[in-house]
Amino acid sequence: MDTALRDAYIRHHEKYFPGTDLPIAFEVAGPTAGAERVPAPKDWRCFVCDLTKVRKGRDLIFDEDSIGCRGGKFYLGYEGERFPDFNYFLSYGKPGVIEGERYKQTPEIVAELDREFAHQIPTKGKSITFKRWDHLTPEDNPDAVIFFARPEVLSGLFTLANFDQSDPNGVICPFGSGCSSIFYYPWLEQQKEDPKVVFGMFDPSARPCVPSDVLTITFPMKRFEKVVGFMEESFLITDTWEKVVKKIVRSNTLNTP
């Protein structure tokens, strides 16, 4: 990647979102030198929990064995088929067979929803590397950039995502798991000529892995490159945003688990 872009965003981030976490990025089949391979978990584990380490500066490599959640394996492209009785699992379950998460009212609704997930990401046999933005090198070519952020930062990123758009839906918020909102949908958007930004991390199953006041917004890389280019002609240079920056600085003193 262009390290000038990397460094430019770091400068902008420090100026307009001071004291907040830099985003992280992922790349399918990207460089792995210097990164840690995530071992197979001993039991069920949400993939989103491991990304806390990336946010703190550890470069991680995931493969099929690293993912301890069946949903995670599906949304990261390692499995192409749902597990048996998935329709019931996402709705009200089957007595004596499987407990339901009750995220959808009926199995039939789940079946209809699942038609939206017909596209499988071609990751079979490939690794996925996650790095914090400041760790990216010229050899990296990220697919998407993920922010874990509080409301004030989200407001800025959301508004930036719509800055050069007449379409009011420059940001989408599709229903899905936590990993679908930061990986599956953003990767699919990255394949499009005019990709959308994805708002997410509303999945109750993934919420234990993130702070109580944090959600995600994920930019397909080709979209993020454009956004970085126009940050300094946007609302970020106005007095309005300066007032928000003061709120961001105050909120940095909070440490809500």
C-alpha positions as CSV (number, residue, x, y, z in Angstrom):
1,M,0.0,0.0,0.0
2,D,0.9,3.6,-0.3
3,T,2.6,4.5,3.0
4,A,2.0,8.2,2.4
5,L,-1.7,7.4,2.6
6,R,-1.1,5.5,5.9
7,D,0.9,8.4,7.4
8,A,-1.6,11.0,6.2
9,Y,-4.5,9.3,7.9
10,I,-2.5,8.9,11.1
11,R,-1.9,12.7,11.1
12,H,-5.6,13.3,10.4
13,H,-6.7,10.9,13.1
14,E,-4.5,12.5,15.8
15,K,-5.9,15.9,14.8
16,Y,-9.6,15.1,14.4
17,F,-10.1,12.1,16.7
18,P,-7.4,12.7,19.3
19,G,-6.6,10.0,21.8
20,T,-8.8,7.4,20.2
21,D,-7.9,4.0,18.8
22,L,-6.6,3.8,15.3
23,P,-8.5,1.5,13.0
24,I,-7.4,-2.0,12.1
25,A,-7.3,-3.5,8.6
26,F,-7.6,-7.0,7.2
27,E,-6.3,-8.6,4.0
28,V,-7.2,-12.0,2.6
29,A,-4.0,-13.9,1.6
30,G,-1.9,-11.0,2.6
31,P,1.7,-10.9,3.9
32,T,2.2,-12.8,7.1
33,A,5.8,-12.0,8.0
34,G,6.1,-10.9,11.6
35,A,2.5,-11.7,12.5
36,E,1.3,-14.3,15.0
37,R,-0.8,-17.2,13.8
38,V,-3.9,-17.6,16.1
39,P,-4.0,-21.1,17.4
40,A,-7.1,-23.3,17.4
41,P,-9.3,-22.4,20.4
42,K,-10.1,-25.2,22.9
43,D,-13.8,-24.6,22.7
44,W,-16.3,-22.0,21.3
45,R,-14.8,-18.6,20.9
46,C,-16.1,-15.4,19.2
47,F,-13.6,-14.3,16.6
48,V,-14.4,-10.6,17.5
49,C,-12.8,-11.1,20.9
50,D,-9.4,-11.8,19.4
51,L,-9.5,-8.5,17.5
52,T,-8.9,-6.7,20.8
53,K,-5.3,-7.8,20.6
54,V,-5.0,-6.3,17.1
55,R,-6.5,-3.0,18.3
56,K,-3.7,-3.0,20.9
57,G,-1.0,-3.5,18.3
58,R,-0.5,-7.3,17.7
59,D,-0.6,-8.5,14.1
60,L,-2.6,-11.7,13.9
61,I,-3.1,-14.3,11.2
62,F,-6.3,-16.3,11.1
63,D,-7.0,-19.5,9.2
64,E,-9.8,-22.0,9.3
65,D,-8.5,-23.7,12.5
66,S,-8.3,-20.3,14.3
67,I,-12.0,-19.7,14.2
68,G,-13.9,-21.4,17.0
69,C,-17.4,-20.3,16.0
70,R,-19.5,-22.0,13.3
71,G,-20.9,-18.7,12.3
72,G,-17.5,-17.2,12.1
73,K,-16.3,-20.0,9.8
74,F,-19.2,-19.3,7.5
75,Y,-18.9,-15.5,7.4
76,L,-15.1,-15.6,6.9
77,G,-15.6,-17.9,4.0
78,Y,-14.2,-21.1,5.5
79,E,-17.5,-23.0,5.3
80,G,-19.9,-22.8,2.5
81,E,-22.9,-24.5,4.2
82,R,-24.8,-23.8,7.3
83,F,-24.7,-26.3,10.1
84,P,-27.8,-28.6,10.6
85,D,-30.9,-26.8,12.0
86,F,-29.3,-23.4,11.7
87,N,-32.7,-22.0,10.9
88,Y,-34.0,-23.1,14.3
89,F,-30.8,-22.1,16.0
90,L,-31.3,-18.4,14.9
91,S,-34.9,-18.5,15.9
92,Y,-36.7,-20.4,18.6
93,G,-34.7,-23.7,18.6
94,K,-35.8,-27.3,18.6
95,P,-36.7,-28.9,22.0
96,G,-34.1,-31.5,22.9
97,V,-32.1,-30.8,19.8
98,I,-30.8,-27.2,19.7
99,E,-31.3,-24.1,21.8
100,G,-32.4,-21.0,19.8
101,E,-30.8,-17.6,20.0
102,R,-34.2,-16.0,19.2
103,Y,-32.8,-13.4,16.9
104,K,-35.5,-14.1,14.3
105,Q,-39.1,-14.9,15.0
106,T,-39.4,-18.1,12.9
107,P,-37.1,-20.5,11.0
108,E,-38.9,-19.5,7.8
109,I,-37.7,-15.9,8.2
110,V,-34.1,-17.2,8.7
111,A,-34.4,-19.3,5.5
112,E,-35.5,-16.2,3.6
113,L,-32.7,-14.1,5.1
114,D,-30.1,-16.7,4.3
115,R,-30.7,-16.3,0.6
116,E,-28.9,-13.0,1.0
117,F,-25.8,-14.9,2.0
118,A,-25.4,-16.7,-1.3
119,H,-22.0,-15.2,-2.0
120,Q,-19.1,-17.1,-0.4
121,I,-15.8,-15.3,0.2
122,P,-13.0,-17.3,-1.5
123,T,-10.9,-17.8,1.6
124,K,-10.7,-21.6,1.6
125,G,-7.1,-22.5,2.1
126,K,-6.0,-18.9,2.6
127,S,-5.1,-17.0,5.7
128,I,-6.5,-13.6,6.8
129,T,-4.1,-11.1,8.3
130,F,-5.3,-8.3,10.7
131,K,-3.1,-5.4,11.5
132,R,-3.5,-2.0,13.2
133,W,-3.4,0.8,10.7
134,D,0.0,2.1,11.8
135,H,1.5,-1.4,11.3
136,L,0.7,-1.5,7.6
137,T,3.7,-1.8,5.3
138,P,4.3,-1.2,1.5
139,E,3.7,-5.0,1.0
140,D,0.2,-4.8,2.5
141,N,-2.9,-4.4,0.4
142,P,-5.8,-4.2,2.8
143,D,-9.4,-5.2,1.8
144,A,-11.1,-3.1,4.4
145,V,-10.5,-0.8,7.4
146,I,-12.4,-1.3,10.7
147,F,-13.1,1.3,13.3
148,F,-14.2,0.3,16.8
149,A,-15.4,3.7,18.0
150,R,-17.6,5.7,20.4
151,P,-20.5,7.9,19.1
152,E,-18.6,11.1,18.6
153,V,-16.0,9.4,16.4
154,L,-18.7,7.4,14.7
155,S,-20.6,10.6,13.8
156,G,-17.5,12.0,12.1
157,L,-16.8,8.8,10.2
158,F,-20.4,8.4,9.2
159,T,-20.6,12.0,7.9
160,L,-17.3,11.5,6.0
161,A,-18.6,8.4,4.4
162,N,-21.5,10.5,3.0
163,F,-19.6,13.7,2.2
164,D,-19.1,13.2,-1.5
165,Q,-22.4,11.3,-2.1
166,S,-25.8,12.4,-3.2
167,D,-27.2,9.0,-2.2
168,P,-28.2,9.3,1.5
169,N,-27.3,5.7,2.0
170,G,-23.6,5.8,1.7
171,V,-23.5,3.8,4.9
172,I,-25.5,0.5,5.2
173,C,-26.4,-1.4,8.3
174,P,-27.4,-4.9,7.3
175,F,-28.6,-7.5,9.9
176,G,-26.0,-10.1,10.7
177,S,-23.4,-11.4,13.1
178,G,-20.6,-9.2,14.5
179,C,-18.1,-10.8,12.1
180,S,-20.4,-10.3,9.1
181,S,-20.6,-6.6,9.8
182,I,-16.8,-6.2,9.9
183,F,-15.7,-8.8,7.4
184,Y,-18.4,-10.4,5.2
185,Y,-20.3,-7.3,4.0
186,P,-17.2,-5.0,3.8
187,W,-15.4,-7.6,1.7
188,L,-18.3,-7.9,-0.7
189,E,-18.6,-4.2,-0.9
190,Q,-14.9,-3.9,-1.7
191,Q,-15.5,-5.9,-4.9
192,K,-18.0,-3.3,-6.2
193,E,-17.2,-0.2,-8.2
194,D,-18.9,2.1,-5.8
195,P,-18.7,0.3,-2.4
196,K,-20.8,1.2,0.7
197,V,-19.5,1.7,4.2
198,V,-20.8,-0.8,6.8
199,F,-22.1,0.1,10.2
200,G,-22.4,-2.7,12.7
201,M,-21.5,-4.7,15.9
202,F,-25.1,-4.9,17.0
203,D,-25.0,-8.7,17.4
204,P,-25.8,-9.5,21.1
205,S,-23.6,-12.6,20.8
206,A,-20.5,-10.4,19.9
207,R,-21.3,-7.6,22.3
208,P,-19.3,-9.2,25.3
209,C,-16.2,-8.7,23.1
210,V,-16.4,-4.9,22.8
211,P,-16.8,-2.1,25.3
212,S,-20.3,-1.1,26.2
213,D,-20.2,2.2,24.3
214,V,-18.4,1.1,21.2
215,L,-19.8,0.1,17.7
216,T,-18.0,-0.5,14.4
217,I,-17.9,1.2,11.1
218,T,-16.0,-0.5,8.3
219,F,-14.7,1.1,5.1
220,P,-13.9,-1.0,2.1
221,M,-10.3,0.1,1.2
222,K,-11.1,1.7,-2.1
223,R,-13.7,3.9,-0.3
224,F,-11.3,4.7,2.5
225,E,-8.7,5.9,0.2
226,K,-11.1,8.5,-1.2
227,V,-12.3,9.5,2.3
228,V,-8.7,10.2,3.5
229,G,-8.2,12.4,0.4
230,F,-11.1,14.8,1.3
231,M,-10.9,15.0,5.1
232,E,-9.3,18.4,5.1
233,E,-12.0,20.0,2.9
234,S,-14.8,18.6,5.0
235,F,-16.7,19.6,8.1
236,L,-13.7,18.4,10.1
237,I,-12.1,21.8,9.7
238,T,-15.1,23.8,11.0
239,D,-15.9,25.2,14.5
240,T,-18.7,22.7,14.7
241,W,-16.3,19.7,14.7
242,E,-13.9,21.5,17.0
243,K,-16.7,21.4,19.6
244,V,-17.0,17.6,19.0
245,V,-13.3,17.2,19.4
246,K,-13.5,18.7,22.9
247,K,-16.2,16.1,23.7
248,I,-13.9,13.4,22.3
249,V,-11.0,14.6,24.5
250,R,-13.3,14.6,27.6
251,S,-14.6,11.1,26.8
252,N,-11.1,9.7,26.6
253,T,-11.0,10.0,30.4
254,L,-13.8,7.5,30.7
255,N,-12.9,3.8,30.8
256,T,-16.2,2.0,30.4
257,P,-15.8,-1.8,30.3
